[in-house]
Amino acid sequence: MVCIGSFFGGGARYLVGKAIQSWMAVSFPWGTMAVNVIGCFLIGLLSGMSLGGQISPSTKLVLVTGFCGGFTTFSTFMNENLLLGRDGSMLLAVLYTLASIGLGLIAVIVGYQIVK
């Protein structure tokens, strides 16, 4: 079941990331950042629902471990940081890192708070 969730999460990551990136004119990894923040929100929401008994442990496993695990993109995030820094955009790399971490944390908190 985790593999099935991951399959759909990976497909969704590609489609959402590409769609968001195509809307942006600036050469900045908006698609990856958006996918990671959305994934953080979903993990917070689903984990909160699991703690509240609104979803079963097996459903949490499929959606959090499988779907969200396949949907979020830490390795892509790190590679894009390397490329930004290598291309001389260290300030953008630092901003990307801080924004991703900050927005991701806020998204997890909001996800938990929605079901609280």
N, C-alpha and C positions, 0 to 999 in steps of 0.2 A: 504494500500500500504506500510505503514511503517512496518507492521508485515511481509509482504512478503520479503521486503528488509532485515529485521533483521534475518529472517529464513536463507536466503542465506548467509548473512554475518557471522552468527554463524557457519554454515557448512564450509565456507571457512576458518574461523579462526582455526577450528579444523584441517582441512587438511593441511593448510600451516604451522601452528605451529608444528604439528607432523612431517611433512616432513623436516623442517629445523632442528628440535631437533634431528632427527635420523641421520643427517649428522655430528653432532658434537659429539666428544668423551668426552668433558669436561662436568662435571655435573654443568651446568650453564643454566639458563632459556633463551637460545638463541631464541627459538621458540616464546615465548611470547614477547620478546623485538622486534624481527623482525616484528611480526604481528602489534604491536603498532606503530612502526616507519612507516611501510607501510600504516597503517590506517591514521596516521597523514599526510602523503604525499597525500593520496587520498582525505582527508577532505580539505586540502589546495587547491588541484587541482580543486576539484568539487566546492568549495566555490568561488574560483576565477572565474571559468566558469560561475557560477550563477551571480556573480556581473557584469560580462561582457555580460550578456544576452545570453550566449551560451547554457545554459540549463534552462528549465522552473522551477519555484518555486516548482511545484509538483514533477518534476524529482529530484530536489535537496532534497526534503523531503524523497523520497524513497531511494536515494543513500547515502546521508549524515546521516540523522537521522536513517534510517532503516539499510542499508547495513553496513555503517561504524560503527554505534552504536553497531551492532551485531558482527562486526569483531574485534573491539578493546577490550582489556581485562584488564581494570583497576583493577578489583577485583582480578584477577589472579596475576597481577603484585604485588599487595600489599601482597597477601598471600605468594608468592615466596620470597619476601623480608623478611617477618616474618620467614619463614623456613630457609633462608640463615643465618639470624641473630641468630636464635635459635640453629642452628647447629655450632655456633662459627665462622661463616664466616662474621663477621661484615664488614670487608673491602670489600668483594665481594658484600654485600648488598648495601653499600654506592656507590660503583662503578656502580652497576646495576641501581640504582636510578638516579645517575648523567648522565650516558650514555643514559638511556631511555628518560630523560627529555631533555637533550641536542640534541640528535639525533631526537627526536620527534619535537622539535621546528625548527630545521634545515629543516626537511622534510616538515613541514607545509609551511615554507617560500619558499622552492623550488617549492612546488606545486602551490602556488600563483604566483610565478614569471614565471612559464612556460606559463601561459595563459595571462600574462600581456602584 
